Amino acid sequence: MPTRTFTPDQLDEIGVPHELGDFDGAATELHREQTDTRRWSSTHWLVFRAPDDGKAYGVTYQRPLTEHQECDRWFGDDEIVATEMEQHQVTVTRWKPAQDSPTD
Protein backbone atom coordinates (compact mmCIF):
# COMPACT_ATOMS: atom_id res chain seq x y z
CA MET A 1 0.00 0.00 0.00
CA PRO A 2 1.63 3.27 -1.12
CA THR A 3 2.05 6.01 1.46
CA ARG A 4 3.38 9.54 1.60
CA THR A 5 4.81 11.27 4.65
CA PHE A 6 3.79 14.85 5.46
CA THR A 7 4.90 17.16 8.24
CA PRO A 8 2.19 19.05 10.15
CA ASP A 9 3.45 22.27 8.50
CA GLN A 10 3.10 20.78 5.00
CA LEU A 11 -0.50 19.75 5.70
CA ASP A 12 -1.25 23.17 7.17
CA GLU A 13 0.14 24.86 4.03
CA ILE A 14 -2.39 23.01 1.84
CA GLY A 15 -5.30 23.52 4.26
CA VAL A 16 -5.55 20.02 5.70
CA PRO A 17 -7.74 19.31 7.59
CA HIS A 18 -9.86 22.48 8.06
CA GLU A 19 -9.34 24.94 5.18
CA LEU A 20 -9.59 22.60 2.21
CA GLY A 21 -10.36 24.39 -1.05
CA ASP A 22 -10.50 27.83 0.60
CA PHE A 23 -7.45 29.29 -1.20
CA ASP A 24 -5.21 28.79 -4.25
CA GLY A 25 -2.95 25.79 -3.72
CA ALA A 26 -5.27 24.20 -1.16
CA ALA A 27 -6.03 20.49 -1.15
CA THR A 28 -9.50 19.34 -2.19
CA GLU A 29 -11.71 17.41 0.21
CA LEU A 30 -12.96 14.12 -1.25
CA HIS A 31 -14.42 12.41 1.84
CA ARG A 32 -14.63 13.05 5.59
CA GLU A 33 -16.20 10.99 8.34
CA GLN A 34 -16.10 10.81 12.11
CA THR A 35 -14.76 7.42 13.11
CA ASP A 36 -14.59 7.57 16.92
CA THR A 37 -15.48 9.70 19.93
CA ARG A 38 -13.42 9.79 23.06
CA ARG A 39 -13.99 11.63 26.29
CA TRP A 40 -12.39 14.89 25.16
CA SER A 41 -11.98 14.54 21.39
CA SER A 42 -13.45 13.05 18.22
CA THR A 43 -11.43 11.16 15.62
CA HIS A 44 -11.94 11.77 11.90
CA TRP A 45 -10.86 10.15 8.62
CA LEU A 46 -10.18 12.59 5.78
CA VAL A 47 -9.48 11.80 2.13
CA PHE A 48 -8.09 14.75 0.17
CA ARG A 49 -6.50 15.41 -3.22
CA ALA A 50 -3.02 16.89 -2.88
CA PRO A 51 -2.49 19.95 -5.08
CA ASP A 52 1.13 19.12 -5.99
CA ASP A 53 0.78 15.57 -7.36
CA GLY A 54 -3.00 15.24 -7.84
CA LYS A 55 -3.15 11.99 -5.84
CA ALA A 56 -5.73 11.21 -3.15
CA TYR A 57 -4.49 10.56 0.40
CA GLY A 58 -6.19 9.52 3.63
CA VAL A 59 -5.22 10.78 7.07
CA THR A 60 -6.63 10.46 10.58
CA TYR A 61 -6.83 13.49 12.85
CA GLN A 62 -8.65 14.50 16.01
CA ARG A 63 -10.66 17.51 17.14
CA PRO A 64 -11.48 18.68 20.64
CA LEU A 65 -15.14 18.26 21.62
CA THR A 66 -15.46 21.71 23.20
CA GLU A 67 -13.95 25.10 22.44
CA HIS A 68 -12.17 24.98 25.81
CA GLN A 69 -10.63 21.55 25.29
CA GLU A 70 -7.20 21.15 23.73
CA CYS A 71 -5.81 18.10 21.95
CA ASP A 72 -3.09 17.29 19.46
CA ARG A 73 -4.53 17.36 15.95
CA TRP A 74 -2.21 14.66 14.60
CA PHE A 75 -1.39 11.36 16.24
CA GLY A 76 2.22 11.55 15.00
CA ASP A 77 4.23 14.53 16.19
CA ASP A 78 6.76 15.13 13.42
CA GLU A 79 5.48 12.99 10.57
CA ILE A 80 2.00 12.08 9.42
CA VAL A 81 1.86 9.01 7.19
CA ALA A 82 -0.92 9.37 4.63
CA THR A 83 -2.21 6.36 2.73
CA GLU A 84 -2.67 6.78 -1.01
CA MET A 85 -6.33 6.18 -1.82
CA GLU A 86 -8.33 5.26 -4.90
CA GLN A 87 -12.06 5.28 -5.35
CA HIS A 88 -13.90 1.96 -5.65
CA GLN A 89 -17.58 1.37 -6.23
CA VAL A 90 -19.13 -0.89 -3.59
CA THR A 91 -22.56 -2.53 -3.52
CA VAL A 92 -24.16 -2.55 -0.09
CA THR A 93 -27.11 -4.67 1.00
CA ARG A 94 -29.10 -3.35 3.97
CA TRP A 95 -32.06 -4.66 5.90
CA LYS A 96 -35.22 -2.59 6.16
CA PRO A 97 -38.72 -3.25 7.55
CA ALA A 98 -40.96 -5.37 5.35
CA GLN A 99 -43.93 -3.73 3.70
CA ASP A 100 -47.41 -4.83 4.79
CA SER A 101 -49.03 -7.13 2.25
CA PRO A 102 -52.66 -6.49 1.32
CA THR A 103 -54.95 -9.24 2.62
CA ASP A 104 -57.30 -11.12 0.30
Protein Blocks (a to p, Z undefined) as FASTA:
>chain_A
ZZddddfklmmmnopaklgokaghiacdfbdcdfbdcfkbccdddddddfklopacdddd
dddfbfkbccdfbfbfkbccddddddddddddddddddddddZZ
